[in-house]
Each structure stands twice: as C-alpha cells, then as structure tokens.
Amino acid sequence: MPEVTISLNGHDEELAVFGSRDQHLRQVRDALGVKILARHGEVRVEGDRERVEQARQVFEEIRGRYRRQRTVSSGEVADLIEASLHAHESERLESIEIREGSRLVRPRSDGQLRYLRSLRENELVFCVGPAGTGKTYLAVAMAVSGLRRGKIKKIVLVRPAVEAGEHLGFLPGDLEAKINPYLRPLLDALHDLMDYDQIRRYMGSDLIEIAPLAYMRGRTLNDAVIILDEGQNTTVPQMKMFLTRMGQNARIVVTGDVTQVDLPLATVSGLADAVERLRDVPGVGIVYLDKSDIVRHPLVQAIVNAYEGTEPVKEVGVGPEIAEPDHPPPTGATASE
C-alpha cells in the first residue's frame, strides 16, 4: 500500500501539525479517506496513491506555515484540503474545449484520460475497448477542436462497410443510401458536437468527409485527422492500406472492439494485427479501455458484463413440444391426420 512519512521538528511543530487533540489529523483522515499514524517526530500516511499525495501536500503546507511563525486553524486546514482536491481533480480531468457555446468535452474515467493524453502526444493512436467507452466520441471531439483552431484542414471519418448479420444488398436505395447506415454512428458523434447547419457547411466545403474504407485506396491525406471506426472489421491488407494514407501533418486514430469482429471465420482482424505489429514503434499510442470506462446509460455496463465470457443461450421453443412421428405419414396424408 502506498505510504509517505512527514518528519516533524520538536513538540511544538507536532502540536501545530496534529492540531488541538489531533483535530487536523482527523480532518485530513476523514476528508481524504487515508490511514494516519502519528508517532513521535513524524506523521505516516497510508492509502490510495493519489490521496496519500494530497495528504502529504496538506501536512507539508501546515508545517511550512508554522515554520513561518503562523498558527494554522482548523478552517485553514479545511481550505488546504479543498484546494488540494481541486488541484488534483483539475489535473485528472483535462478538458478539450469544443467551441459550441460553453460546451466542454472531458474524460470521465481514468482510461479516457489516458486515451486523451495519447491523442495529444502521438501521431497514430489505437484505442481498443467495448461499446460505450467513448472511443469514437473523444477522437471526433479532438478532431473538431483541431479543425476549429486551425491546426488541421480536414477531418476524414472512415468505417468499413462490413455486415453484422444483415446484407447490404437488401437495403433500399442506391449505393450512397446503402452505405449511409454504416456511417451513421460517426454522424451521431458529429451532431452531438456541432449543429446541423455547421456540419452541412463543413461537409459541403470538404472540411469534413465521411466515407467507407474502400474509398481510401490510392489517397494521401495531409493536414488532416483521419479516424477509422470499427477497426476490428478490417482485414490485415485493408488496415495496411488505411494506415499508409497518412500524409504530412496528419494524425490517424483507429478505434474498435476486438470482441465484436464481424469478419468471416478464420479471417485475422486488421486491428488486432496492427496493435501487435506496431506496439513498439515510436509515435504510436495504444490505449486499452474496459468496462469501467463505459459512460453510456448505466445498463450498458450491465449488458457488457452479462455477455462477457459466456456462450450463447441455446434456443428454446416458446410453445408446446410436438413429438415427431415414428414413421412418415402415408402419401397423401398429413401429420395431423
């Protein structure tokens, strides 16, 4: 368990740090949920790493104020605890500003924070995790922010048109109408970040492009953020083709859930393959999210838990069982006769 020890100099300094009847110790213990052991000449704090660090800062500030010939009241200790909590919360929850009124997009879990940092620090980022963890949303938010600030000139949102139990050919309409349902999740993320008219203007000006993966072949994209959603449904050659679209001042983000592959059996997922191949390449970030990072409706996490590591339930009949006849009915007769 993480711990830290703060050394004290003499009885008077101990009294200043401990507080009257150990009041300061109790304040820090109760507010931060740490274990405090006060011994002659020192204070030892044990507990969660972040909380231990906060407690250390509070005790060192109390000691510092005493050494500057200041008496510290319980009210000041409460203020120090509050300031420490706010400082760590601000550091933990970095934010990206999406200039849509006062809207802020920020990570809501430690995993999402790691993802956000990786997006800022790397030119190629793979994010692997279950549904509802914000993989696509945060990537689109970062891209929109970069576009509005002039850091990039274009956003390209890409998805493989892989069928998940349904057939593309049976959908009504022309090719564009058939492909649109596959790209809908990317549009949903955009609509949550920008208003409808802005999206239309940006798409009309070719600042935002949404396209199926097959349309990427032969292109080189400069000054752009290119996001591939559902990357687990690419083959190895498709993933290689996509990753090599990167031009100057470009960033690529690939998101996916390797537990939901819709490729034919025995086909290797391009996402899983790329993560393994590029694991140690400088400039490549790989972030794994899990069910603790799910930020959709609370039921989504329960659903993920229910399906995790289980076999499909065998189909059972909904009506009374009908025994098969021992012998086929004679010609011209039915089984019900």
Order of alpha helices (4+ residues) and beta strands (2+ residues): beta-alpha-alpha-beta-beta-alpha-alpha-beta-beta-alpha-beta-alpha-beta-alpha-alpha-beta-beta-alpha-beta-alpha-beta-alpha
